[in-house]
Structure formats: structure tokens, C-alpha cells
Amino acid sequence: MSLPSASTTRHLQHSTPVAEEPARPLRVLMYSTYFPPEFSGAAQQALMLARQLRRLGHHVEFVTVRWRDLPEQDVVDGFPVTRLYAGRGSKHRELRLWANLCAYVWRRRKDFDLLHSHGAYYTNAIVGPLARAAGLKSIVKASLASDDLHSVGHSLSGRLHLALLRQVDACVAISGDLTREFRDCGVRRERIHYLPNGVDTTLFHPAGDDVRSALRAQLDLPLDQPLALYAGVMDGRKNIEWLATQWVEHDAFGTEALLVAIGPQSREDPEGKLLARLQALQDSAPRRFRLRPYSAGIDTYLRAADLLVLPSRREGLPNVVLEAMACGLPCVAADVSGTRELIKPGETGFTYPPGDVAALATAVTDALSPDGRRLGANGRRVTEQLFSLEAVAGNYCRLYADLLGTKQ
């Protein structure tokens, strides 16, 4: 590298620098239907994004639905949270929620620049016209394929859903399938933005053999057999009962592996019937299947494991697959939207056709082979290059700035 000449140096010393106006911190109000302590993958992703935005000097608050007897005003992880009532009936509950949301945003319209909804459902799409009325910019993020936008344009509420979406300034899709869904339902192409989920590659990182053994001892997990992990809500969409049943009935497909399922009870299973069946399965085969309650320390379980298995029937871009890849784990998942964008067969793991037990067995066996370490290392590299939380937050900052016409 050549050094500057004396004349160049003198010029640099005597020239007057031009002061640049610093970028103004952004003020973002995020809306999520469910928010801690209610479990939601979309809310988890929203919180991770908010933390990174806060590190960059921006201001974030949350507004959500008030479920159960949770307080109306709260603080979660240092972020102010306001919970609003929805209607009590089974129909048109969104009308009271919309009225409360409109009143809240209008009252605080001078405090924010953007209204960012984590979800693109009919109920969420109200942020479009609401933000326009309040002089703000709006974003909706679709998180689940064949779900958020499933009924757009196909019924009275579906036509209203589309009309609301057309008032939104930016529609964020976290996968290629969701990008196509936005386009197919009538959203203008220039308003559709592909921004995948991110993962904290500092929190989620690989562990060496010694650390893995120590973590298993800490978690009361066996040291003498391979460990496969399922992490997610215990519900029908995630298909955990099918996976656990096949794992036990086929004796771990000859791998000797223990399957550990960790996650919260589903809101769709208030009486805990699915959990009871899983508990009975554990009692019948404790060396093949174990059930653990939801833990915020999922990173610890991932570093203790050898493999992640996700049998879900529908996904957006699953957080847990990104987290497992960041921890250097090979991944096996049903070949559905979102997972197929993350798991490249033979590179970061394997996929199988949903419900195909033989294909699942082959995928698990291959992922637990000595080649599994190579797959895991590839996954770690992919998350660092494409899905780091820093990169995703930076892309959101650029989108926010484009909408506001400011410099970031």
C-alpha cells in the first residue's frame, strides 16, 4: 500500500472538513398479537430485532393484545410494553382492538416515526391506514407461509384484508414463498421486501466436546448416546407427536439416539391432552424420548445436542433452525416452506417429505454420521454470512430510512 505524498498530506492537513449531519435515531412502535410471557416465535424475533436496534441507538416500544390478567403497562427486557383489550366475543373481536389501537397510536403519534407489525394477518393490516392517518410510516411482516395471507381476497374479510394491505408502506416477507404470496394476492411489487429472520450468532455458537459433555451433565442428559433435539410449541402444526411416536416405535431408527422435546404448551391445547400423551410416551421409553418444559435457555440445549429435528407441517423461516445452524448442528426437517430455504440437503442437513417415515430415518441416520460435523460447520458459516442479527437489523434500518426519506 503506497503512502500519501507530502503535498497530499499538506492538503489533508489544511483542508476544512465538511461536517455531516448525524442520522437521527429512529422511533419505532412494534405491534405483535402475542408477546412475552405469551409464547410467540414472531415476538421472539421482534425482541431480538429490537435489542439490536437499541444497540444502534434507536428507540423501540411494543404494543400488544392484553391476554388473561397481564398488566396493561409493563416493561419487558427494558422495552416499554402496552397491552390493549380486544373484544370478548368469538366474532369481530378485532373491532375493539382496532379502536383501542387507533386511540393509543393517535394519542402518541408524535412519539414515533414508524408502526411495525410482526404479522400480516387481517387484524394486523390495520396498521396501514392507521399509520397514514397519524402521519407515520407502516410495515407488516408476514411470518408464516399459507397462513398470514391465506384468505386475502377470497371473502368479505379477505377483500377488506387486501384493501388494508394496500395502505401499508412496506410488506416484509421472510421467505421466497411469502414473497410470492404477497405478490399473488395483489400487493404492488415495489412494496414487497425480502428480509429474512436473523439469529444472534454471539449467543448461539458451537460448543466443543468438553463443553457439550459438561452441559449434558448440567441438564441431566445422558453422556453415552447421541442427542437429537426438538424445540418448539407442542401443537399439531409442529407435528411433534408424530415425530416422537415414530422415534419410539422405530427404536431411534437404529441410531441409539435420545430425542428430547422442549417447548411450551400450545394455546390450542388448554387442557394439556397432547402433553399428557407425550408424557405417557416418555414413560414407556425413557431412553428414546424425553419431554422437557419450555426454557429460555434453548441455546444451552442446542450446544448440548448433536442434531436438531423439526417435523413442522408449515413454517415461515423457523427461528430454531437458524439457532441450531448457528450452534453448528446439522438439521433434519420436513420439506416445507422456510425450512427448505435454510436446509440444503447434504450441505447443512437433510429434508424429508412430510409424513415419510423411511425418508426421515435416512435423514436422521445420515445427519448423525461422522459427516454431521461438516454439515454443522457449513450451517454456522451460512448463518454468519447471511442471517446474522447485525446484518438483518442493518437491512431494517435501511428500509426504515428509505420509507422516512432520511439517512442511516
C-alpha positions as CSV (number, residue, x, y, z in Angstrom):
1,M,0.0,0.0,0.0
2,S,1.5,3.4,-1.0
3,L,1.7,6.3,1.4
4,P,0.3,9.7,0.6
5,S,2.8,12.2,-0.9
6,A,4.0,15.3,1.1
7,S,1.7,17.6,-1.0
8,T,-1.3,15.3,-0.4
9,T,-0.5,15.3,3.3
10,R,-0.4,19.1,3.4
11,H,-3.6,19.3,1.6
12,L,-5.3,17.0,4.1
13,Q,-3.9,19.0,7.0
14,H,-5.1,22.3,5.8
15,S,-8.4,21.4,4.2
16,T,-11.6,22.2,6.2
17,P,-13.7,19.0,6.8
18,V,-17.3,19.2,5.8
19,A,-19.5,18.3,8.8
20,E,-22.1,15.7,8.1
21,E,-25.4,15.9,9.9
22,P,-25.7,12.8,12.1
23,A,-28.5,10.4,11.4
24,R,-31.5,10.9,13.8
25,P,-32.3,8.0,16.0
26,L,-35.4,6.1,14.7
27,R,-38.5,5.8,16.9
28,V,-40.3,2.5,16.2
29,L,-43.6,1.2,17.7
30,M,-43.8,-2.5,17.2
31,Y,-47.1,-4.4,17.3
32,S,-47.3,-8.2,18.0
33,T,-50.5,-10.0,18.8
34,Y,-48.7,-12.2,21.3
35,F,-45.8,-11.0,23.4
36,P,-44.0,-12.4,26.5
37,P,-44.9,-14.0,28.7
38,E,-47.2,-15.3,26.0
39,F,-45.0,-17.5,23.7
40,S,-44.7,-16.5,20.1
41,G,-41.9,-17.1,17.6
42,A,-42.7,-13.9,15.8
43,A,-42.5,-12.0,19.1
44,Q,-39.1,-13.6,19.9
45,Q,-37.8,-12.4,16.5
46,A,-39.3,-8.9,17.2
47,L,-37.5,-8.8,20.5
48,M,-34.2,-9.8,19.0
49,L,-34.5,-7.1,16.3
50,A,-35.5,-4.5,18.9
51,R,-32.4,-5.3,21.0
52,Q,-30.1,-4.8,18.1
53,L,-31.9,-1.6,17.1
54,R,-31.4,-0.4,20.7
55,R,-27.7,-1.1,20.5
56,L,-27.6,1.1,17.4
57,G,-29.1,3.9,19.3
58,H,-32.8,3.7,18.1
59,H,-35.9,3.7,20.3
60,V,-38.4,0.9,20.3
61,E,-41.6,0.3,22.2
62,F,-44.2,-2.5,21.9
63,V,-47.9,-2.7,21.8
64,T,-49.8,-6.0,22.0
65,V,-53.1,-7.6,23.0
66,R,-53.9,-7.9,26.7
67,W,-54.4,-11.6,27.3
68,R,-55.5,-13.0,30.7
69,D,-54.8,-10.7,33.7
70,L,-51.5,-9.4,32.4
71,P,-50.8,-5.7,33.3
72,E,-51.7,-3.0,30.9
73,Q,-48.4,-1.2,31.2
74,D,-45.2,-3.3,31.5
75,V,-41.5,-3.4,30.8
76,V,-40.0,-6.5,29.1
77,D,-36.2,-6.7,28.6
78,G,-36.1,-2.9,29.1
79,F,-38.7,-2.1,26.5
80,P,-42.0,-0.3,27.4
81,V,-45.0,-2.6,26.6
82,T,-48.6,-1.5,26.4
83,R,-51.3,-4.2,26.3
84,L,-54.7,-3.4,24.8
85,Y,-58.0,-5.1,25.2
86,A,-59.7,-6.9,22.3
87,G,-63.3,-7.8,22.2
88,R,-64.6,-10.6,24.5
89,G,-66.8,-12.4,21.9
90,S,-65.8,-15.0,19.4
91,K,-66.6,-12.9,16.4
92,H,-65.3,-9.5,15.3
93,R,-63.0,-9.2,18.4
94,E,-60.7,-7.2,16.2
95,L,-63.1,-4.2,16.2
96,R,-62.5,-3.3,19.8
97,L,-58.8,-4.0,19.4
98,W,-58.6,-1.7,16.4
99,A,-60.5,1.1,18.3
100,N,-58.1,0.8,21.2
101,L,-55.0,0.6,18.9
102,C,-56.2,3.6,16.9
103,A,-56.8,5.7,20.1
104,Y,-53.4,4.7,21.5
105,V,-51.4,5.4,18.3
106,W,-53.2,8.7,17.7
107,R,-52.5,9.9,21.3
108,R,-48.8,9.1,20.9
109,R,-48.4,9.9,17.2
110,K,-45.7,12.5,17.9
111,D,-43.6,9.9,19.7
112,F,-42.9,7.6,16.8
113,D,-41.8,7.5,13.2
114,L,-42.9,4.0,12.2
115,L,-45.5,1.5,13.1
116,H,-44.1,-2.0,12.5
117,S,-46.4,-5.0,12.8
118,H,-44.9,-8.5,13.3
119,G,-47.6,-10.4,11.5
120,A,-49.6,-9.7,8.3
121,Y,-52.9,-11.1,9.3
122,Y,-56.2,-9.4,8.7
123,T,-56.1,-8.0,12.3
124,N,-52.5,-6.7,11.8
125,A,-53.1,-5.0,8.5
126,I,-55.0,-2.1,10.2
127,V,-51.5,-0.5,10.8
128,G,-51.5,0.7,7.1
129,P,-54.4,3.2,7.2
130,L,-53.8,3.9,10.9
131,A,-50.2,5.0,10.2
132,R,-51.3,7.1,7.3
133,A,-53.8,8.9,9.4
134,A,-51.3,9.5,12.2
135,G,-48.5,10.7,9.8
136,L,-46.3,7.7,10.3
137,K,-44.9,5.0,8.0
138,S,-46.1,1.4,8.3
139,I,-44.6,-2.1,7.9
140,V,-46.2,-5.5,8.1
141,K,-44.1,-8.6,8.3
142,A,-45.6,-12.0,7.2
143,S,-44.2,-14.8,9.4
144,L,-45.9,-18.0,8.4
145,A,-46.5,-19.3,4.8
146,S,-50.0,-20.3,3.8
147,D,-51.3,-18.6,6.9
148,D,-50.8,-14.8,7.3
149,L,-52.2,-14.2,3.8
150,H,-54.2,-17.4,3.3
151,S,-57.7,-15.8,2.9
152,V,-56.7,-12.5,1.2
153,G,-59.3,-11.5,-1.4
154,H,-61.4,-14.7,-1.0
155,S,-64.2,-13.5,1.3
156,L,-65.6,-10.3,2.7
157,S,-63.0,-10.1,5.4
158,G,-60.4,-11.2,2.8
159,R,-61.2,-8.3,0.5
160,L,-61.0,-5.9,3.4
161,H,-57.7,-7.5,4.3
162,L,-56.3,-6.8,0.8
163,A,-57.6,-3.2,1.0
164,L,-55.8,-2.7,4.3
165,L,-52.6,-4.2,3.0
166,R,-52.6,-1.9,0.0
167,Q,-52.4,1.0,2.5
168,V,-49.2,-0.4,4.1
169,D,-46.0,1.3,3.0
170,A,-43.8,-1.9,3.1
171,C,-44.7,-5.6,3.2
172,V,-41.8,-7.7,4.6
173,A,-41.5,-11.4,3.5
174,I,-39.1,-13.7,5.4
175,S,-39.0,-16.3,2.7
176,G,-39.4,-16.7,-1.1
177,D,-42.8,-18.4,-0.7
178,L,-44.1,-15.4,1.3
179,T,-42.7,-13.0,-1.3
180,R,-44.8,-14.8,-3.9
181,E,-47.8,-14.9,-1.6
182,F,-47.7,-11.1,-1.2
183,R,-47.3,-10.7,-5.0
184,D,-50.1,-13.2,-5.8
185,C,-52.6,-11.6,-3.5
186,G,-52.3,-8.2,-5.2
187,V,-49.7,-6.2,-3.3
188,R,-47.6,-4.0,-5.6
189,R,-44.1,-5.4,-6.2
190,E,-42.3,-2.2,-5.2
191,R,-43.8,-2.5,-1.7
192,I,-42.7,-6.1,-1.1
193,H,-39.3,-6.5,0.6
194,Y,-37.5,-9.8,1.3
195,L,-35.9,-9.6,4.7
196,P,-35.2,-13.0,6.4
197,N,-35.2,-13.6,10.1
198,G,-31.9,-13.1,12.0
199,V,-30.0,-15.0,14.6
200,D,-27.8,-13.8,17.4
201,T,-24.5,-15.6,16.4
202,T,-22.9,-14.4,19.6
203,L,-25.5,-16.1,21.9
204,F,-25.9,-19.1,19.6
205,H,-22.5,-20.6,18.9
206,P,-20.9,-24.0,18.6
207,A,-19.5,-25.9,21.6
208,G,-16.5,-28.3,21.8
209,D,-16.8,-31.8,23.1
210,D,-15.8,-30.9,26.7
211,V,-18.4,-28.1,26.9
212,R,-21.0,-30.4,25.4
213,S,-20.4,-33.1,28.0
214,A,-20.5,-30.5,30.8
215,L,-23.8,-29.1,29.6
216,R,-25.4,-32.5,29.4
217,A,-24.4,-33.2,33.0
218,Q,-25.9,-29.8,33.9
219,L,-29.1,-30.6,32.1
220,D,-29.3,-34.2,33.4
221,L,-29.0,-35.7,29.9
222,P,-27.1,-38.9,29.1
223,L,-23.4,-38.7,28.0
224,D,-23.4,-42.2,26.4
225,Q,-25.7,-41.7,23.5
226,P,-26.4,-39.3,20.6
227,L,-28.8,-36.5,21.4
228,A,-31.4,-35.2,19.0
229,L,-33.4,-32.1,19.9
230,Y,-36.9,-30.8,19.0
231,A,-37.6,-27.3,20.2
232,G,-40.9,-25.6,19.7
233,V,-44.6,-25.3,20.7
234,M,-46.2,-28.6,21.5
235,D,-49.0,-28.4,18.9
236,G,-50.5,-30.0,15.8
237,R,-48.8,-27.8,13.3
238,K,-45.3,-28.6,14.7
239,N,-46.2,-32.3,14.4
240,I,-44.2,-33.3,17.5
241,E,-46.4,-36.2,18.4
242,W,-45.9,-37.9,15.1
243,L,-42.1,-37.5,15.4
244,A,-41.9,-38.8,18.9
245,T,-44.2,-41.7,18.1
246,Q,-42.1,-42.7,15.1
247,W,-38.9,-42.3,17.0
248,V,-40.0,-44.6,19.8
249,E,-41.7,-47.2,17.5
250,H,-38.7,-47.4,15.2
251,D,-36.1,-47.5,18.1
252,A,-34.5,-44.2,17.1
253,F,-34.0,-45.7,13.5
254,G,-31.1,-47.7,14.7
255,T,-29.0,-44.7,15.8
256,E,-29.3,-45.3,19.6
257,A,-30.2,-41.5,19.9
258,L,-32.4,-39.9,22.6
259,L,-34.9,-37.4,21.3
260,V,-35.5,-34.5,23.7
261,A,-38.6,-32.3,23.1
262,I,-38.5,-28.9,24.8
263,G,-41.2,-26.3,24.4
264,P,-44.3,-24.6,25.9
265,Q,-47.9,-26.0,26.0
266,S,-49.9,-24.8,23.0
267,R,-52.7,-22.3,23.3
268,E,-54.7,-24.8,21.2
269,D,-54.3,-27.5,23.9
270,P,-55.6,-25.7,27.1
271,E,-56.3,-28.9,28.9
272,G,-52.9,-30.4,28.1
273,K,-54.1,-33.5,26.3
274,L,-51.2,-33.6,23.9
275,L,-48.7,-33.0,26.7
276,A,-50.3,-35.9,28.6
277,R,-49.9,-38.3,25.6
278,L,-46.2,-37.2,25.2
279,Q,-45.6,-37.7,28.9
280,A,-47.0,-41.3,28.5
281,L,-44.7,-41.9,25.6
282,Q,-41.8,-40.8,27.7
283,D,-42.8,-43.1,30.5
284,S,-42.9,-46.0,28.1
285,A,-39.5,-45.4,26.5
286,P,-37.3,-43.0,28.7
287,R,-34.1,-44.0,26.8
288,R,-35.6,-43.0,23.5
289,F,-37.8,-39.9,24.3
290,R,-37.9,-37.3,27.0
291,L,-40.1,-34.3,27.4
292,R,-38.9,-31.0,29.0
293,P,-40.8,-27.9,29.8
294,Y,-40.1,-24.6,28.0
295,S,-36.8,-23.0,28.9
296,A,-35.5,-19.6,27.9
297,G,-32.0,-21.2,27.8
298,I,-32.6,-23.0,24.5
299,D,-29.1,-22.1,23.5
300,T,-27.8,-24.4,26.2
301,Y,-29.8,-27.3,24.9
302,L,-28.6,-26.7,21.4
303,R,-25.0,-26.7,22.4
304,A,-25.5,-30.0,24.3
305,A,-27.2,-31.7,21.3
306,D,-25.9,-33.5,18.2
307,L,-28.9,-32.8,15.9
308,L,-32.0,-30.7,15.5
309,V,-35.2,-32.3,14.2
310,L,-38.2,-30.2,13.1
311,P,-41.2,-32.1,11.7
312,S,-43.4,-29.0,11.3
313,R,-46.1,-29.0,8.6
314,R,-45.9,-25.3,8.0
315,E,-43.2,-22.7,8.7
316,G,-42.1,-19.2,7.7
317,L,-38.4,-19.1,8.3
318,P,-38.0,-21.1,11.6
319,N,-36.0,-19.4,14.4
320,V,-35.0,-22.7,15.8
321,V,-33.3,-23.9,12.6
322,L,-31.3,-20.7,12.4
323,E,-30.3,-21.1,16.1
324,A,-29.3,-24.7,15.6
325,M,-27.3,-23.8,12.5
326,A,-25.5,-21.0,14.4
327,C,-24.7,-23.6,17.1
328,G,-23.1,-25.8,14.5
329,L,-25.8,-28.5,14.5
330,P,-26.9,-30.5,11.4
331,C,-30.6,-30.1,10.9
332,V,-33.3,-32.5,9.7
333,A,-36.7,-31.1,8.9
334,A,-39.8,-31.7,6.9
335,D,-39.5,-30.2,3.4
336,V,-41.9,-27.3,3.8
337,S,-41.8,-23.5,3.1
338,G,-39.0,-21.8,5.0
339,T,-37.0,-24.9,6.1
340,R,-36.1,-25.7,2.5
341,E,-34.6,-22.3,2.2
342,L,-32.3,-22.9,5.2
343,I,-31.5,-26.6,4.9
344,K,-29.6,-27.6,1.8
345,P,-29.5,-31.4,1.6
346,G,-26.0,-32.7,2.0
347,E,-24.7,-29.2,2.9
348,T,-26.4,-28.1,6.2
349,G,-28.6,-31.1,6.9
350,F,-31.4,-33.0,5.2
351,T,-35.1,-32.6,4.5
352,Y,-37.7,-35.3,4.0
353,P,-41.3,-35.3,2.6
354,P,-43.8,-34.7,5.4
355,G,-45.1,-37.9,6.8
356,D,-42.4,-40.1,5.1
357,V,-41.0,-42.3,7.9
358,A,-38.4,-44.0,5.7
359,A,-37.1,-40.7,4.4
360,L,-37.0,-39.4,8.0
361,A,-35.0,-42.4,9.1
362,T,-32.4,-42.0,6.3
363,A,-32.1,-38.3,7.1
364,V,-31.6,-38.8,10.8
365,T,-29.0,-41.6,10.2
366,D,-27.0,-39.5,7.7
367,A,-27.1,-36.4,9.9
368,L,-25.8,-38.4,12.9
369,S,-23.0,-40.0,10.9
370,P,-19.4,-38.6,11.2
371,D,-20.2,-36.3,8.3
372,G,-22.6,-34.4,10.6
373,R,-19.8,-32.2,11.9
374,R,-19.2,-30.9,8.4
375,L,-22.9,-30.2,7.9
376,G,-22.9,-28.3,11.2
377,A,-19.8,-26.2,10.3
378,N,-21.5,-25.3,7.0
379,G,-24.6,-24.2,8.8
380,R,-22.6,-22.0,11.1
381,R,-20.9,-20.3,8.2
382,V,-24.2,-19.7,6.4
383,T,-25.7,-18.0,9.4
384,E,-22.7,-15.8,9.9
385,Q,-22.7,-14.8,6.2
386,L,-26.5,-14.4,5.6
387,F,-28.6,-14.4,8.7
388,S,-26.6,-12.6,11.5
389,L,-28.8,-10.3,13.6
390,E,-26.4,-7.4,12.8
391,A,-26.9,-7.8,9.1
392,V,-30.7,-8.2,9.4
393,A,-31.1,-5.1,11.7
394,G,-28.9,-3.1,9.3
395,N,-31.3,-4.0,6.4
396,Y,-34.3,-2.9,8.5
397,C,-32.6,0.4,9.3
398,R,-32.1,1.0,5.6
399,L,-35.7,0.1,4.9
400,Y,-36.9,2.4,7.7
401,A,-34.7,5.2,6.4
402,D,-36.0,4.7,2.8
403,L,-39.6,5.0,4.0
404,L,-38.8,8.1,6.0
405,G,-36.5,9.7,3.4
406,T,-33.7,10.0,6.0
407,K,-30.1,9.0,6.0
408,Q,-28.9,6.0,8.0
